[in-house]
Amino acid sequence: MEKIKWDPSFGVNILDVDENLKKIIELINKIIDQKKSKKCDEEQLMETFADLTDFVRNYFPCEENYLTRYRYPEARQHMKEHKKFVKKINAFRRWFAEDPANLSEDVIKYLIEWITTHIREFDMKFGPFIRIQLYLEEYGPGNKAHRF
Ligand SMILES: [Fe+2]
């Protein structure tokens, strides 16, 4: 199983968004490494999965805050996608608690597929919209600091 390599096709080009997406990818890569390890320590693997779940649950509201604050037209659909994923990883976590072996390669493949597709099809789409809003906020006519 190949690790996910960060490349420009994942770049939303909003600094804190990209930093957080990199962190999610890093955690999935850590799961891949731990699973591949001959001495796979299931407790550590569960811990990393818990870290991933916690991180995602904390990060999504920050991303959604951008979308609602700037009235991104597809915010509702985007938030639905996040909600579905959180529901899924919460269910996974309960399932792994029954037996850590349930964290199979298929599950990891699902994580890889979800995050790469979500970034490329959903996050990339709000990038330009939010960047324009951020720019206007900073330099637009409504900003008194830039009026002469
Ligand atoms: Fe997203």
Residues whose N, C-alpha, C, O or C-beta is under 5 A from the ligand:
A	BS01	LIG	D123
